[in-house]
Amino acid sequence: MDKGMNGTIKELCHSNAYSHVFISHSLLGNFINLIKHLLPDATIITDAYRSDSDQPVRITFKNMGIHHKLSAARARWNEQKLMNKTGLLLAASEWDALLFKALSFKDAPKVHVLPHFIDMNQYHFAEATPKENLIVLHWKMNSIQGKKAFQMFYHKIYPSIMEKVPDVKCFIVGSEVSPEIRRLVKEDESVVITGPLADPGRYIRRAKAFIAPLQEGCGSRSKILESWALRTPVVTSYKGSERLICQNNRNILLANNTYDFAEKVVRLLEDPKLGSIIADRAHQTLLNHYEANSVKEKVFSLI
């Protein structure tokens, strides 16, 4: 988004006759006009995204103040303009697709569902990994949402788990951990922060449960799919499972509150057979709906 990036884009467009250009939704507003000017005949593709708080206008307007109504109307107007300039919008779920289609009847045919996906070539292992009495947390813990999710887990869920399974270990996988969280667990020997890893999967494969965040904005969906690929059962909130094809107590365990969350984690720790059944069903769901090759074929068919 700086001058150097603009210069690079101009150089690439002058040197190549691109027929399709993909612009991430986070950069769409910055570069769509530039690309339209440089490559007027190119098809622009973006990964359409609306935040989980967005609802159809007939639902939200009833409870909005005038300032929020104006802001929401302006946001929809900007989205409609972007849709008009875009040739193909790839939404992560049917719900996201419907939200965008509702913005413009004329542009609705541009919107198609392209879910999160996993390249299974990265998850083939010669031998099954024995499960241990450990749980894994793997999300962005340096954001406001991520820190709140961990604090709720650590103060309201983890003590109940420890009471029932005293020898449990909790692994926080990854490097995106805030200093506040590091200080919070510094004296707790049952909690291990791994730091940056080339292969986070080696901990997830060993875990009896993968804990997905309780709130949005933590990057949970791709982590859930990774756990499914590694045959580790997932416990998450209903919010954390949105936009995924899943069924409670079949291929995932969903919790309504902190008590329910702790109870379901304990069930997986105490009943390996249940965890294996949940994980196997989740793995099959992944192969049926989120495997990279089938998603790739869909993209090529659209362009």
DOLUM-138836 format. One record per residue (C-alpha): residue in three letters; x, y, z. Coordinates in Angstrom, 3 decimals, padded with zeros to 6 digits. Each point is the difference from the previous one (the first is absolute). Example, Ala and Ser with C-alpha at 12.3 -4.5 7.8 and 13.67 -1.06 7.14 Angstrom:
2
+---------+----------+----------+----------+
| residuo |        x |        y |        z |
+---------+----------+----------+----------+
|     ala |  012.300 | -004.500 |  007.800 |
|     ser |  001.370 |  003.440 | -000.660 |
+---------+----------+----------+----------+
//
This chain:
303
+---------+----------+----------+----------+
| residuo |        x |        y |        z |
+---------+----------+----------+----------+
|     met |  000.000 |  000.000 |  000.000 |
|     asp |  003.015 |  002.266 | -000.228 |
|     lys |  001.601 |  001.644 | -003.019 |
|     gly |  002.328 | -002.948 | -000.502 |
|     met | -002.894 | -002.425 | -000.226 |
|     asn | -001.833 |  002.245 | -002.446 |
|     gly |  003.127 |  000.223 | -002.115 |
|     thr |  000.446 | -003.771 | -000.032 |
|     ile | -003.616 | -000.534 | -001.051 |
|     lys |  000.344 |  002.514 | -002.835 |
|     glu |  003.195 | -001.658 | -001.191 |
|     leu | -001.591 | -003.462 |  000.018 |
|     cys | -003.094 |  001.171 | -001.845 |
|     his |  002.053 |  001.765 | -002.670 |
|     ser |  002.173 | -003.089 | -000.498 |
|     asn | -002.756 | -002.639 | -000.071 |
|     ala | -003.347 | -000.302 | -001.743 |
|     tyr | -001.869 | -001.398 |  003.003 |
|     ser | -003.508 | -001.278 | -000.707 |
|     his | -000.833 | -000.561 |  003.700 |
|     val |  001.187 |  001.858 |  003.105 |
|     phe | -000.673 | -001.147 |  003.550 |
|     ile | -000.202 |  002.728 |  002.674 |
|     ser | -000.444 | -001.037 |  003.625 |
|     his | -003.077 |  001.535 |  001.656 |
|     ser |  002.276 |  001.867 |  002.443 |
|     leu |  001.634 |  001.848 | -002.929 |
|     leu | -002.941 |  000.242 | -002.359 |
|     gly | -000.875 |  003.594 |  000.788 |
|     asn |  003.620 |  001.094 | -000.456 |
|     phe |  000.762 | -001.591 | -003.341 |
|     ile | -003.150 | -000.742 | -001.964 |
|     asn | -000.044 |  003.410 | -001.729 |
|     leu |  003.699 | -000.292 | -000.821 |
|     ile | -000.454 | -003.441 | -001.577 |
|     lys | -003.127 |  001.113 | -001.899 |
|     his |  002.015 |  002.896 | -001.436 |
|     leu |  003.062 | -002.074 | -000.909 |
|     leu | -001.875 | -003.097 | -001.227 |
|     pro | -003.494 |  001.088 | -001.064 |
|     asp | -000.839 | -003.382 | -001.563 |
|     ala |  001.266 | -002.200 |  002.839 |
|     thr | -002.369 | -001.921 |  002.265 |
|     ile |  000.496 |  000.996 |  003.636 |
|     ile | -000.469 | -002.767 |  002.585 |
|     thr | -000.224 |  000.479 |  003.751 |
|     asp | -000.663 | -002.112 |  003.088 |
|     ala | -003.228 |  001.681 |  001.027 |
|     tyr | -000.335 |  000.394 |  003.754 |
|     arg | -002.485 |  001.539 |  002.396 |
|     ser |  000.562 |  000.090 |  003.746 |
|     asp | -002.085 | -002.323 |  002.150 |
|     ser | -001.762 |  002.974 |  001.588 |
|     asp | -001.494 |  001.013 | -003.345 |
|     gln | -003.632 | -000.997 | -000.407 |
|     pro | -002.597 |  000.717 | -002.695 |
|     val | -001.217 |  003.602 |  000.110 |
|     arg | -003.542 | -000.896 |  001.094 |
|     ile |  001.379 | -001.567 |  003.203 |
|     thr |  002.588 |  002.553 |  001.090 |
|     phe | -001.702 |  003.266 | -000.900 |
|     lys | -002.786 | -000.523 |  002.527 |
|     asn |  002.414 |  000.260 |  002.937 |
|     met |  002.513 |  002.477 | -001.418 |
|     gly |  000.510 |  003.651 |  000.890 |
|     ile |  000.136 |  002.528 | -002.840 |
|     his |  003.823 |  000.105 |  000.007 |
|     his |  000.269 | -003.777 | -000.340 |
|     lys | -002.712 | -000.041 | -002.673 |
|     leu |  001.921 |  002.524 | -002.065 |
|     ser |  003.260 | -001.916 |  000.495 |
|     ala | -001.642 | -003.282 | -000.988 |
|     ala | -001.608 |  001.586 | -003.055 |
|     arg |  003.325 |  001.492 | -001.066 |
|     ala |  001.753 | -003.373 |  000.452 |
|     arg | -002.608 | -001.720 | -002.187 |
|     trp |  000.303 |  002.738 | -002.619 |
|     asn |  003.772 | -000.508 | -000.125 |
|     glu | -000.471 | -003.760 | -000.271 |
|     gln | -002.437 |  000.446 | -002.861 |
|     lys |  002.541 |  002.159 | -001.849 |
|     leu |  002.703 | -002.611 |  000.492 |
|     met | -002.330 | -002.764 | -001.181 |
|     asn | -000.726 |  001.967 | -003.136 |
|     lys |  003.726 |  000.213 | -000.836 |
|     thr |  000.762 | -003.618 |  000.897 |
|     gly | -000.409 | -002.919 | -002.381 |
|     leu | -000.061 | -002.847 |  002.532 |
|     leu | -000.600 | -000.028 |  003.766 |
|     leu |  001.026 | -003.122 |  001.912 |
|     ala | -001.903 | -000.254 |  003.285 |
|     ala |  001.061 | -002.335 |  002.825 |
|     ser | -003.510 | -001.348 |  000.647 |
|     glu | -003.580 | -000.021 | -001.273 |
|     trp | -000.871 |  002.582 |  002.661 |
|     asp |  002.716 |  002.406 | -001.165 |
|     ala | -001.074 | -000.536 | -003.608 |
|     leu | -003.618 |  000.846 |  000.811 |
|     leu |  001.030 |  003.189 |  001.786 |
|     phe |  001.851 |  001.184 | -003.103 |
|     lys | -002.690 | -001.113 | -002.440 |
|     ala | -002.549 |  002.010 |  002.001 |
|     leu |  001.989 |  003.173 | -000.725 |
|     ser | -000.562 | -000.078 | -003.749 |
|     phe | -002.330 | -002.156 | -002.070 |
|     lys |  001.926 |  000.947 | -003.137 |
|     asp |  003.349 | -001.100 |  001.433 |
|     ala | -001.271 | -003.068 |  001.901 |
|     pro |  001.170 | -002.491 | -002.714 |
|     lys |  003.604 |  001.089 |  000.686 |
|     val | -000.124 | -001.475 |  003.511 |
|     his |  001.077 | -003.623 |  000.568 |
|     val |  000.864 | -001.999 |  003.102 |
|     leu |  003.645 | -000.953 |  000.429 |
|     pro |  000.554 | -001.484 |  003.482 |
|     his |  003.179 | -000.145 |  002.021 |
|     phe |  002.028 | -002.985 | -001.159 |
|     ile |  002.835 | -002.313 |  001.008 |
|     asp |  002.726 | -001.520 | -002.163 |
|     met | -000.038 | -003.600 |  001.211 |
|     asn |  003.436 | -000.664 | -001.509 |
|     gln |  001.398 |  001.729 |  003.099 |
|     tyr | -001.790 | -002.359 |  002.396 |
|     his |  000.978 | -003.525 | -001.006 |
|     phe |  001.852 | -001.935 |  002.694 |
|     ala |  001.405 | -003.520 | -000.032 |
|     glu | -001.214 | -000.879 |  003.500 |
|     ala | -002.810 |  001.108 |  002.280 |
|     thr |  001.150 |  002.221 |  002.889 |
|     pro | -001.021 | -001.196 |  003.490 |
|     lys | -002.227 |  002.502 |  001.780 |
|     glu |  001.230 |  001.496 |  003.274 |
|     asn | -001.742 |  001.773 |  002.878 |
|     leu |  000.475 |  003.414 | -001.517 |
|     ile | -002.123 |  002.681 | -001.616 |
|     val |  001.135 |  002.503 | -002.596 |
|     leu | -000.889 |  003.676 | -000.408 |
|     his |  001.016 |  001.536 | -003.303 |
|     trp | -001.323 |  003.431 | -000.914 |
|     lys |  001.082 |  003.634 | -000.164 |
|     met |  000.536 |  000.974 |  003.624 |
|     asn |  001.427 |  003.452 | -000.620 |
|     ser | -003.307 |  001.538 | -001.145 |
|     ile | -002.691 |  001.359 |  002.328 |
|     gln | -002.367 | -002.842 | -000.931 |
|     gly |  002.742 | -002.605 |  000.330 |
|     lys |  001.055 |  001.200 |  003.450 |
|     lys | -003.593 |  000.068 |  001.238 |
|     ala | -000.572 | -003.511 | -001.321 |
|     phe |  003.046 | -001.321 |  001.854 |
|     gln | -000.814 |  001.829 |  003.239 |
|     met | -003.500 | -001.472 | -000.013 |
|     phe |  001.429 | -003.453 | -000.658 |
|     tyr |  002.733 |  000.250 |  002.636 |
|     his | -002.127 |  001.487 |  002.800 |
|     lys | -003.393 | -001.648 | -000.590 |
|     ile |  000.585 | -003.241 | -001.919 |
|     tyr |  003.483 | -001.320 |  000.678 |
|     pro | -000.403 | -000.232 |  003.834 |
|     ser | -003.005 | -002.316 | -000.475 |
|     ile |  001.993 | -002.151 | -002.398 |
|     met |  002.934 | -000.175 |  002.442 |
|     glu | -002.333 | -000.998 |  002.833 |
|     lys | -001.208 | -003.060 | -001.942 |
|     val |  003.282 | -000.828 | -001.801 |
|     pro |  002.863 |  001.263 |  002.222 |
|     asp |  002.789 | -001.299 | -002.225 |
|     val | -001.198 |  001.804 | -003.140 |
|     lys |  002.466 |  002.183 | -001.891 |
|     cys | -000.998 |  003.064 | -002.016 |
|     phe |  002.152 |  000.979 | -002.989 |
|     ile | -000.315 |  003.490 | -001.485 |
|     val |  001.359 | -000.463 | -003.508 |
|     gly |  001.520 |  002.828 | -002.027 |
|     ser |  001.767 |  003.305 |  000.383 |
|     glu | -002.987 |  002.388 |  000.051 |
|     val | -000.322 |  000.155 |  003.794 |
|     ser | -000.278 |  003.325 |  001.801 |
|     pro |  002.289 |  000.937 |  002.931 |
|     glu | -003.069 |  000.104 |  002.285 |
|     ile | -000.770 | -003.664 | -000.677 |
|     arg |  003.638 | -000.977 |  000.458 |
|     arg |  000.012 |  001.697 |  003.410 |
|     leu | -003.321 | -001.616 |  000.916 |
|     val |  001.241 | -003.577 | -000.502 |
|     lys |  003.641 |  000.544 |  000.961 |
|     glu | -000.288 | -001.877 |  003.320 |
|     asp | -002.393 | -002.683 | -001.291 |
|     glu |  002.007 | -003.133 | -000.813 |
|     ser | -003.003 | -001.655 | -001.652 |
|     val | -000.019 |  002.631 | -002.778 |
|     val |  002.727 | -000.005 | -002.667 |
|     ile |  000.499 |  002.739 | -002.604 |
|     thr |  001.853 | -001.631 | -002.870 |
|     gly |  001.069 |  003.138 | -001.845 |
|     pro |  000.335 |  000.020 | -003.817 |
|     leu | -000.033 | -003.469 | -001.554 |
|     ala |  000.720 | -001.300 | -003.477 |
|     asp | -002.586 | -002.738 |  000.599 |
|     pro | -002.778 |  000.830 |  002.518 |
|     gly | -001.657 | -003.234 | -001.082 |
|     arg |  002.350 | -002.136 |  002.071 |
|     tyr | -001.721 |  001.288 |  003.146 |
|     ile | -003.510 | -000.082 | -001.454 |
|     arg |  000.436 | -003.654 | -001.077 |
|     arg |  000.893 | -000.965 |  003.583 |
|     ala | -002.885 |  001.885 |  001.648 |
|     lys | -003.252 | -001.565 |  001.148 |
|     ala | -001.788 |  003.301 | -000.619 |
|     phe |  000.523 |  003.130 | -002.056 |
|     ile | -001.546 |  003.098 |  001.564 |
|     ala | -001.255 |  002.614 | -002.445 |
|     pro | -000.598 |  003.585 |  001.207 |
|     leu | -003.291 |  001.042 |  001.509 |
|     gln | -000.180 |  003.291 | -001.895 |
|     glu |  000.408 |  001.281 | -003.543 |
|     gly |  003.075 |  001.613 | -001.482 |
|     cys |  002.424 | -002.677 |  001.193 |
|     gly |  000.560 | -001.868 | -003.252 |
|     ser | -001.667 | -003.175 |  001.218 |
|     arg | -001.516 | -001.558 | -003.128 |
|     ser |  003.233 | -000.864 | -001.760 |
|     lys |  001.321 | -001.423 |  003.290 |
|     ile | -003.096 | -002.171 |  000.388 |
|     leu |  000.491 | -001.401 | -003.500 |
|     glu |  003.641 | -000.698 |  000.814 |
|     ser | -001.068 | -001.966 |  003.083 |
|     trp | -002.484 | -001.966 | -002.105 |
|     ala |  002.831 | -000.826 | -002.413 |
|     leu |  002.122 | -001.199 |  002.935 |
|     arg | -002.853 | -002.108 |  001.453 |
|     thr | -000.242 |  001.948 |  003.241 |
|     pro | -003.518 |  000.710 |  001.357 |
|     val | -001.025 |  003.645 |  000.354 |
|     val | -001.922 |  001.754 |  002.755 |
|     thr | -001.219 |  003.474 | -000.853 |
|     ser | -002.877 |  002.405 |  000.511 |
|     tyr | -002.924 |  000.257 | -002.387 |
|     lys |  001.525 |  003.305 | -001.125 |
|     gly |  003.310 | -001.661 | -000.736 |
|     ser | -001.683 | -002.628 | -002.188 |
|     glu | -001.988 |  002.420 | -002.159 |
|     arg |  000.474 | -000.422 | -003.757 |
|     leu |  001.301 | -003.543 |  000.429 |
|     ile | -001.863 | -003.157 | -000.968 |
|     cys | -000.248 | -001.683 |  003.380 |
|     gln | -002.441 | -001.662 |  002.378 |
|     asn |  000.263 |  000.058 |  003.760 |
|     asn |  000.986 | -003.332 |  001.560 |
|     arg |  000.643 | -001.479 | -003.434 |
|     asn |  003.123 |  001.602 | -001.498 |
|     ile |  000.527 |  002.769 |  002.564 |
|     leu | -000.916 |  000.850 |  003.596 |
|     leu | -001.741 |  003.352 |  000.482 |
|     ala | -000.437 |  001.845 |  003.291 |
|     asn | -002.569 |  002.605 |  001.052 |
|     asn |  001.776 |  001.184 |  003.138 |
|     thr |  003.194 | -000.413 |  001.992 |
|     tyr | -001.373 | -002.919 |  002.058 |
|     asp | -001.067 | -001.847 | -003.157 |
|     phe |  003.370 |  000.752 | -001.593 |
|     ala |  001.965 | -001.477 |  002.906 |
|     glu | -002.285 | -003.042 |  000.188 |
|     lys |  000.539 | -000.858 | -003.661 |
|     val |  003.771 |  000.396 |  000.216 |
|     val |  000.007 | -002.344 |  003.019 |
|     arg | -002.086 | -002.547 | -001.945 |
|     leu |  002.664 | -000.112 | -002.713 |
|     leu |  002.826 | -000.292 |  002.524 |
|     glu | -001.704 | -002.876 |  001.827 |
|     asp | -001.453 | -001.832 | -003.013 |
|     pro |  002.555 | -000.507 | -002.807 |
|     lys | -002.495 | -002.137 | -001.944 |
|     leu | -002.430 |  002.930 | -000.230 |
|     gly |  002.811 |  002.272 | -001.177 |
|     ser |  000.979 | -002.479 | -002.689 |
|     ile | -003.572 | -000.243 | -001.321 |
|     ile | -000.436 |  003.800 | -000.087 |
|     ala |  003.403 |  000.464 | -001.667 |
|     asp | -000.629 | -002.663 | -002.678 |
|     arg | -003.347 |  001.551 | -000.952 |
|     ala |  001.560 |  003.470 | -000.113 |
|     his |  002.798 | -001.287 | -002.222 |
|     gln | -002.552 | -001.420 | -002.437 |
|     thr | -001.901 |  003.320 | -000.021 |
|     leu |  003.262 |  001.715 | -000.867 |
|     leu |  000.646 | -002.334 | -002.924 |
|     asn | -003.559 |  000.450 | -001.290 |
|     his | -000.191 |  003.794 |  000.176 |
|     tyr |  003.318 |  001.725 |  000.748 |
|     glu |  002.696 | -001.869 | -001.906 |
|     ala |  002.177 |  002.278 | -002.139 |
|     asn | -000.207 | -001.855 | -003.328 |
|     ser | -003.802 |  000.078 | -000.155 |
|     val | -000.025 |  003.683 |  000.948 |
|     lys |  002.650 |  000.729 | -002.644 |
|     glu | -002.132 | -001.667 | -002.666 |
|     lys | -002.914 |  002.208 |  000.976 |
|     val |  002.116 |  003.171 | -000.327 |
|     phe |  001.221 | -001.002 | -003.470 |
|     ser | -003.569 | -000.733 | -001.086 |
|     leu | -001.042 |  003.522 |  001.034 |
|     ile |  002.743 |  001.817 | -001.909 |
+---------+----------+----------+----------+
//
